[in-house]
Amino acid sequence: MTMIINRRPLLCALGLGAVGSAFGRRAFADDKAGVVAYPTAETMYQSQFLAFTKGFFKEAGLDVKMIQGGSGVKARELVAASQADISVGDITHPMQLSNHGRNARVFLPLDVRNSAVVFIIRKDLKDQGIDSLEKFAAWKRPDGHKPIIGVSSLGGTNHVWGSYYMELFKLDQAVTFVAAGTVETMLGSIKTKQIDVLINIPQLLADSVAHGWGALLFDGSSEANWNKYIGGKVPATAHYTLKSTIDKDPAKMQAYTTAIWRATQWSKTHSADEICDAIEPYVGSTGRESNILGINLTKSITDFEGVVDQASYDRGGKVWFRELTGIKPIPMNDIIVTEFAAAAKRAFPA
């Protein structure tokens, strides 16, 4: 294999500082096998897809296999069972792991607000005049039951953030949340009217509108609504792993972090079309126009600095640490590790 050699002297001392220097710009002598999980085929996870397709994992010395969990919860379970080294998803996933005895750590934040809180209503209901969350909550299905909101998985990012908005507006008891699965099954469920609203990302809205199945009801991801109701920057989505995975091979974790950091910075300087070309194998369930929309939104909310501060963490706490999630409050320093991102940034400055 081709070696990427660091021009700076390699440090022989033990510890993370040595790992950061040694593996910031060079590959392992032999590629280490790795498994990277992601929830669903959506552009919001483009940093992982780019790290694979642009060869950044390979250049970091990793022979990576990418696997789709099918939802954030299922991807989390792959990490918990050590069937995947790392995953990406709502930051509540590593928090849930830690709360249940599988100590997890976030090694790189993905965004500054959540892009997956778009409420997509069935077009036939929008045509009937249901154009607000209040009207939707007051509506009843033909069998007299509460309206149904579909999310990728119960406990996943759509559910966590969508339910927070419904609680905030005191509408949560008027609806039923159900798991709708992957991109294909989520779109299929709104097409066939098995659900009445789908909470997800803008490109699923665009795709459902293009097919005549859906329409926008409420955009909880928009900058205006986010700042109004959430209050500002939050590390909503993150790359995470188990603490035991870090302890077992910190150099390997440094390689993962460096590759994803490089992919994130690559996306900053390249167009949505170029990104779409690179990640198309992973987002083929939605059309190119919808994917371009999603990529541009992802770029607009990506955390290109890779830093979680106490204020943003506390801001997210009101959503993460509540009855619905069941997550007991966790101090920031017990879930966020900064050393790997810092080493990646030293090797590849933004």
Rosetta blueprint (number, residue, H / E / L):
1 M L
2 T L
3 M L
4 I L
5 I L
6 N L
7 R L
8 R L
9 P L
10 L L
11 L L
12 C L
13 A L
14 L L
15 G L
16 L H
17 G H
18 A H
19 V H
20 G H
21 S H
22 A H
23 F H
24 G L
25 R L
26 R L
27 A L
28 F L
29 A L
30 D L
31 D L
32 K E
33 A E
34 G E
35 V E
36 V E
37 A E
38 Y E
39 P L
40 T L
41 A L
42 E L
43 T H
44 M H
45 Y H
46 Q H
47 S H
48 Q H
49 F H
50 L H
51 A H
52 F H
53 T H
54 K L
55 G L
56 F H
57 F H
58 K H
59 E H
60 A L
61 G L
62 L E
63 D E
64 V E
65 K E
66 M E
67 I E
68 Q E
69 G L
70 G L
71 S L
72 G H
73 V H
74 K H
75 A H
76 R H
77 E H
78 L H
79 V H
80 A H
81 A L
82 S L
83 Q L
84 A L
85 D L
86 I E
87 S E
88 V E
89 G E
90 D E
91 I L
92 T H
93 H H
94 P H
95 M H
96 Q H
97 L H
98 S H
99 N H
100 H L
101 G L
102 R L
103 N L
104 A E
105 R E
106 V E
107 F E
108 L E
109 P E
110 L L
111 D E
112 V L
113 R L
114 N L
115 S L
116 A L
117 V L
118 V E
119 F E
120 I E
121 I E
122 R E
123 K H
124 D H
125 L H
126 K H
127 D H
128 Q L
129 G L
130 I L
131 D L
132 S L
133 L H
134 E H
135 K H
136 F H
137 A H
138 A H
139 W L
140 K L
141 R L
142 P L
143 D L
144 G L
145 H L
146 K L
147 P L
148 I E
149 I E
150 G E
151 V E
152 S L
153 S L
154 L L
155 G L
156 G L
157 T H
158 N H
159 H H
160 V H
161 W H
162 G H
163 S H
164 Y H
165 Y H
166 M H
167 E H
168 L H
169 F L
170 K L
171 L L
172 D H
173 Q H
174 A H
175 V L
176 T E
177 F E
178 V E
179 A E
180 A L
181 G L
182 T L
183 V H
184 E H
185 T H
186 M H
187 L H
188 G H
189 S H
190 I H
191 K H
192 T L
193 K L
194 Q L
195 I L
196 D L
197 V E
198 L E
199 I E
200 N E
201 I L
202 P H
203 Q H
204 L H
205 L H
206 A H
207 D H
208 S H
209 V H
210 A H
211 H H
212 G L
213 W L
214 G E
215 A E
216 L E
217 L E
218 F E
219 D E
220 G L
221 S L
222 S L
223 E H
224 A H
225 N H
226 W H
227 N H
228 K H
229 Y H
230 I L
231 G L
232 G L
233 K L
234 V L
235 P L
236 A L
237 T E
238 A E
239 H E
240 Y E
241 T E
242 L E
243 K H
244 S H
245 T H
246 I H
247 D H
248 K H
249 D L
250 P H
251 A H
252 K H
253 M H
254 Q H
255 A H
256 Y H
257 T H
258 T H
259 A H
260 I H
261 W H
262 R H
263 A H
264 T H
265 Q H
266 W H
267 S H
268 K H
269 T L
270 H L
271 S L
272 A H
273 D H
274 E H
275 I H
276 C H
277 D H
278 A H
279 I H
280 E H
281 P H
282 Y H
283 V L
284 G L
285 S L
286 T L
287 G L
288 R H
289 E H
290 S H
291 N H
292 I H
293 L H
294 G H
295 I H
296 N H
297 L H
298 T H
299 K H
300 S H
301 I H
302 T E
303 D L
304 F L
305 E L
306 G L
307 V L
308 V L
309 D L
310 Q H
311 A H
312 S H
313 Y H
314 D H
315 R H
316 G H
317 G H
318 K H
319 V H
320 W H
321 F L
322 R L
323 E L
324 L L
325 T L
326 G L
327 I L
328 K L
329 P L
330 I L
331 P L
332 M H
333 N H
334 D H
335 I L
336 I E
337 V L
338 T L
339 E H
340 F H
341 A H
342 A H
343 A H
344 A H
345 K H
346 R H
347 A H
348 F L
349 P L
350 A L
